[in-house]
Amino acid sequence: MDGVRRARAAAGRALARATGEALGPYQSAVVRIGFATTWLCFLVREFPHRHELYGPDGPWSWELAHRLVGSNHAFTVLLWSDSALWFEAVYALSVAASALLALGWRTRAVSVVFAAGVLSLQNRSVFMGDGGDNVIHLMAMYLVLTRCAQVWSLDARRARRHGSASAGAAGPVLWGALGAVFAFATVTGRLGHGWVAAFAALWVVCAVWWMVDRYEPRSEARAVLDVLANTVHNAGMLVIAAEVCLIYATAGWYKVQGSRWQDGTALYYPLGLDYFSPWPELSSLLAGSGTLVMLLTYGTVAVQVAFPFTVFQRRVKNVLLAVMVLEHAGIAVLLGLPFFSMAMIAADAVFLPTAFLLWLGARAAGARTGLARRLRRARPDGPAGAGLPQQRAPGGTAGPDPGPAPSDARAAG
């Protein structure tokens, strides 16, 4: 009986934690910033080639895309019209949504626009991109479920200043515009029944949240919505973590079955391809060492297969996490796949220790403060930037804003 009582008590504590707070606030913030920045950099780099990749000049024609989407019911707003102006508007909106999501501005609404932009572009031309695009495709949908703007975001700053992240008129205006677009697409039959149900549920829930947060912020209804939001957030973070483990597990076990991975020569062959050799001299130098190629080949398989089994072993997991980040950095440099590497590193961030992220945030805040101080000193209208306002530390002396704790920005996201 004691064992049963202890099990019930442990289950109760776990349930209370899963519903009482949004776990991993710093990890979710890094995942948000990482994926939004990755997609933004990709769209900016490919801006001169956007018509060939996803637009009217691509090899995958509008008719072929329309036929494919008609069979698999994928979501893409680019098939609502074959107008070049419509394509340019969608591409520009995707760029803007990526930047705003990285900054954490009106994150809930912007995350929906971000996910719609990712799905629209990628489902328009399904043969463009690499494995990193698939990761962004999935994570863009998962981020909609998370409260990923609790820290390191403009929403968190608004919550500290005004008591609520939904303060201001920008949120209702943005959701109103999204609702108008959704209603138009529904009435004209441009959305399938599944997508209509998903977007309708999301819009209604967010409208109820805004009304309760604006007019009844201390009511029981708000507490219930917090519990639901925390539960969905934690489930989303769990799915992201499971997705990362699944990616590494499947990649590792598929490699084990390959003969080139078994004999330790798999890495040698891509180093000899011009497409994967942005630095030919460096690739030749690495390929010339059979021992190094073998160690890197076997090491890649070992780390990918082992990582899912070390998730609950904190120290081992952190070591393997650092190794995988270095591995992806090497892939970006040696094989010329920077966006794939950026996407995987952003996904790996869900496992980063909170202490490390707090240290990283403190270093970034210190660097920002130092830069601002140097800029004030360089101003010509007075020494040390006279007249500029400074924030006050709790002791009454001027100092940098240390940033919010997760509990100070519960409404953010």
Backbone hydrogen bonds, N-H to C=O, Kabsch-Sander energy under -0.5 kcal/mol:
donor,donor_aa,acceptor,acceptor_aa,energy
5,R,1,M,-2.5
6,R,2,D,-2.5
7,A,3,G,-2.2
8,R,4,V,-2.5
9,A,5,R,-2.6
10,A,6,R,-2.6
11,A,7,A,-2.5
12,G,8,R,-2.5
13,R,9,A,-2.4
14,A,10,A,-2.4
15,L,11,A,-2.5
16,A,12,G,-2.5
17,R,13,R,-2.2
18,A,14,A,-2.5
19,T,15,L,-1.8
20,G,16,A,-2.0
21,E,17,R,-1.2
23,L,21,E,-0.9
28,S,24,G,-2.7
29,A,25,P,-1.6
30,V,26,Y,-2.2
31,V,27,Q,-2.4
32,R,28,S,-2.4
33,I,29,A,-2.7
34,G,30,V,-2.9
35,F,31,V,-2.5
36,A,32,R,-2.3
37,T,33,I,-2.3
38,T,34,G,-2.2
39,W,35,F,-2.4
40,L,36,A,-2.2
41,C,37,T,-2.7
42,F,38,T,-2.2
43,L,39,W,-2.5
44,V,40,L,-2.4
45,R,41,C,-2.6
46,E,42,F,-2.4
47,F,44,V,-1.1
49,H,46,E,-1.0
50,R,47,F,-1.3
53,L,49,H,-1.9
54,Y,50,R,-2.6
55,G,50,R,-1.1
57,D,51,H,-0.8
58,G,51,H,-0.6
58,G,55,G,-1.5
61,S,59,P,-1.1
65,A,61,S,-2.4
66,H,62,W,-2.3
67,R,63,E,-2.1
68,L,64,L,-2.4
69,V,65,A,-2.7
70,G,66,H,-1.7
71,S,67,R,-0.8
71,S,68,L,-1.0
72,N,68,L,-2.4
73,H,69,V,-2.2
76,T,74,A,-0.5
79,L,76,T,-0.9
80,W,77,V,-1.7
81,S,78,L,-0.6
87,F,83,S,-1.7
88,E,84,A,-2.2
89,A,85,L,-2.2
90,V,86,W,-2.3
91,Y,87,F,-2.5
92,A,88,E,-2.6
93,L,89,A,-2.4
94,S,90,V,-2.0
95,V,91,Y,-2.0
96,A,92,A,-2.4
97,A,93,L,-2.6
98,S,94,S,-2.0
99,A,95,V,-2.0
100,L,96,A,-2.5
101,L,97,A,-2.3
102,A,98,S,-2.0
103,L,99,A,-1.6
104,G,100,L,-1.1
105,W,100,L,-2.2
106,R,104,G,-0.6
110,V,106,R,-2.7
111,S,107,T,-2.8
112,V,108,R,-1.1
113,V,109,A,-1.8
114,F,110,V,-2.9
115,A,111,S,-2.5
116,A,112,V,-2.5
117,G,113,V,-2.4
118,V,114,F,-2.5
119,L,115,A,-2.7
120,S,116,A,-2.3
121,L,117,G,-2.3
122,Q,118,V,-2.4
123,N,119,L,-2.4
124,R,120,S,-0.8
125,S,121,L,-1.2
128,M,125,S,-1.3
133,D,130,D,-1.1
134,N,130,D,-1.0
135,V,131,G,-1.6
136,I,132,G,-2.3
137,H,133,D,-2.5
138,L,134,N,-1.9
139,M,135,V,-2.8
140,A,136,I,-2.4
141,M,137,H,-0.8
141,M,138,L,-0.7
142,Y,138,L,-1.8
143,L,139,M,-2.5
144,V,140,A,-0.6
144,V,141,M,-0.6
145,L,141,M,-0.5
145,L,142,Y,-1.4
146,T,142,Y,-0.5
146,T,143,L,-0.9
148,C,146,T,-1.1
150,Q,147,R,-0.8
154,L,103,L,-1.8
155,D,104,G,-2.0
157,R,153,S,-1.5
158,R,154,L,-2.2
159,A,155,D,-2.3
160,R,156,A,-1.9
161,R,157,R,-2.0
162,H,158,R,-3.0
163,G,159,A,-1.4
164,S,158,R,-0.6
167,A,164,S,-1.1
173,V,169,A,-1.9
174,L,170,A,-2.5
175,W,171,G,-2.7
176,G,172,P,-2.4
177,A,173,V,-2.2
178,L,174,L,-2.3
179,G,175,W,-2.5
180,A,176,G,-2.1
181,V,177,A,-2.2
182,F,178,L,-2.5
183,A,179,G,-2.6
184,F,180,A,-2.3
185,A,181,V,-2.5
186,T,182,F,-2.1
187,V,183,A,-2.6
188,T,184,F,-2.2
189,G,186,T,-1.1
190,R,185,A,-2.4
191,L,185,A,-0.8
196,V,192,G,-2.4
197,A,193,H,-2.3
198,A,194,G,-2.2
199,F,195,W,-2.6
200,A,196,V,-2.3
201,A,197,A,-2.3
202,L,198,A,-2.1
203,W,199,F,-2.5
204,V,200,A,-2.5
205,V,201,A,-2.4
206,C,202,L,-2.2
207,A,203,W,-2.2
208,V,204,V,-2.5
209,W,205,V,-2.5
210,W,206,C,-2.4
211,M,207,A,-2.1
212,V,208,V,-2.5
213,D,209,W,-2.9
214,R,210,W,-2.2
215,Y,211,M,-2.5
216,E,212,V,-2.3
219,S,216,E,-1.4
223,A,219,S,-1.5
224,V,220,E,-2.3
225,L,221,A,-2.3
226,D,222,R,-2.2
227,V,223,A,-2.1
228,L,224,V,-2.4
229,A,225,L,-2.8
230,N,226,D,-2.8
231,T,227,V,-2.3
232,V,228,L,-2.5
233,H,229,A,-2.6
234,N,230,N,-2.8
235,A,231,T,-2.3
236,G,232,V,-2.5
237,M,233,H,-2.6
238,L,234,N,-2.1
239,V,235,A,-2.2
240,I,236,G,-2.3
241,A,237,M,-2.5
242,A,238,L,-2.6
243,E,239,V,-2.5
244,V,240,I,-2.2
245,C,241,A,-2.2
246,L,242,A,-2.5
247,I,243,E,-2.4
248,Y,244,V,-2.2
249,A,245,C,-2.7
250,T,246,L,-2.7
251,A,247,I,-2.2
252,G,248,Y,-2.7
253,W,249,A,-2.6
254,Y,250,T,-2.2
255,K,251,A,-1.8
256,V,252,G,-1.9
257,Q,253,W,-1.0
258,G,255,K,-1.5
262,Q,258,G,-1.8
263,D,259,S,-2.1
265,T,260,R,-2.1
266,A,260,R,-1.2
268,Y,265,T,-1.1
269,Y,265,T,-0.8
269,Y,266,A,-0.6
271,L,267,L,-1.0
272,G,268,Y,-0.5
272,G,269,Y,-1.3
273,L,270,P,-1.3
276,F,273,L,-0.7
277,S,274,D,-1.4
283,S,279,W,-2.5
284,S,280,P,-2.6
285,L,281,E,-2.2
286,L,282,L,-2.2
287,A,283,S,-2.9
288,G,284,S,-1.5
289,S,286,L,-1.5
290,G,288,G,-0.8
293,V,289,S,-2.3
294,M,290,G,-2.3
295,L,291,T,-2.5
296,L,292,L,-2.6
297,T,293,V,-2.3
298,Y,294,M,-2.7
299,G,295,L,-2.5
300,T,296,L,-2.2
301,V,297,T,-1.7
302,A,298,Y,-2.6
303,V,299,G,-2.5
304,Q,300,T,-2.1
305,V,301,V,-2.4
306,A,302,A,-2.2
307,F,303,V,-2.1
309,F,306,A,-1.3
310,T,306,A,-0.5
310,T,307,F,-2.0
311,V,308,P,-0.6
313,Q,310,T,-1.5
314,R,312,F,-0.8
317,K,313,Q,-3.2
318,N,314,R,-2.4
319,V,315,R,-1.8
320,L,316,V,-2.5
321,L,317,K,-2.5
322,A,318,N,-2.1
323,V,319,V,-2.1
324,M,320,L,-2.5
325,V,321,L,-2.2
326,L,322,A,-2.1
327,E,323,V,-2.3
328,H,324,M,-2.5
329,A,325,V,-2.1
330,G,326,L,-2.3
331,I,327,E,-2.1
332,A,328,H,-2.3
333,V,329,A,-1.8
334,L,330,G,-3.3
335,L,331,I,-1.7
337,L,331,I,-1.0
341,S,337,L,-1.9
342,M,338,P,-2.6
343,A,339,F,-2.2
344,M,340,F,-2.1
345,I,341,S,-2.5
346,A,342,M,-2.2
347,A,343,A,-2.0
348,D,344,M,-2.6
349,A,345,I,-1.1
350,V,347,A,-1.5
351,F,348,D,-2.2
352,L,349,A,-1.3
357,L,353,P,-1.8
358,L,354,T,-2.7
359,W,355,A,-2.2
360,L,356,F,-2.6
361,G,357,L,-2.7
362,A,358,L,-2.4
363,R,359,W,-2.3
364,A,360,L,-2.3
365,A,361,G,-2.6
366,G,362,A,-2.4
367,A,363,R,-2.4
368,R,364,A,-2.3
369,T,365,A,-2.5
370,G,366,G,-2.5
371,L,367,A,-2.3
372,A,368,R,-2.5
373,R,369,T,-2.3
374,R,370,G,-2.2
375,L,371,L,-2.3
376,R,372,A,-2.1
377,R,373,R,-2.2
378,A,374,R,-1.5
379,R,376,R,-1.0
382,G,379,R,-0.8
385,G,376,R,-1.1
385,G,382,G,-1.3
386,A,383,P,-0.5
388,L,385,G,-1.8
393,A,397,T,-3.6
396,G,393,A,-2.5
399,G,391,Q,-2.3
408,D,405,A,-1.7
409,A,406,P,-1.3
410,R,407,S,-0.6
412,A,409,A,-1.4
